[in-house]
């Protein structure tokens, strides 16, 4: 038997802040522009589409070579 009680640490995990989420989103959009996408095209994407494109950066850069 355990001599101490185990505490469920999952409940004390900090939640993500809105400011940190906005900062991540901004950085991810900059990465797409750096890979060769137009800024106007990146502005039209939602956050899910941005993350999906960043999973395959080589495909994005190859598709947007000018």
N, C-alpha and C positions, 0 to 999 in steps of 0.2 A: 504494500500500500504506500501511496505517496505521503510524504510527511507534510507537504505544503499543497495548497490548493492552486490549481492551474487557472490562470486568468485568460479569458478569450481576448487575445490582442487584436483580433480583426475589427472589433468595435471601436478601438481607439485610433484607427488609421485616419490620418488627416485627409480631408476632402480637398479636391482641386479648387483653386480659386479662379474667379472669372478673369482676373488680370493675367494670371499665368497662362490660362487657356488662350487668351487673345494674343499674348506674346508668342506662344508656340505656333499659332495659326499664321501670324505675320511672318515668322521666320520660314515656315514651310512654303508660303507663297513666294517669298524672295528666292528660295531654292529653285522653284519651278522657273522663274524668270531667268535665273542664272543658267539653267539647263537649255535655254533657248526659246521658251514659250513667250508669246506676246503678253504684255501686261494687261491688255484689254481682255484677252482670252482667260487669263488667270483670275481676273476680277469677277468673271461670270460663273466660276466654279464654286460649289459649296464645299464645306470642310471635308466631307466624306470623299468627294472626287479628288480633292487635293491629296489626301493621304493615300488613296489608291494609286494615283499617278507616281507618287514618290516611292512606292514600293519597287518600281522598275525604272530607275533613272536613265539607264542606257537606252531603253526604248523611247523615252521622252526626248532625249537629246538627238537620237537618230531621226525621229519623226519630225523634228522642228529645225533641222539643219537648213540653212538658207544659202 
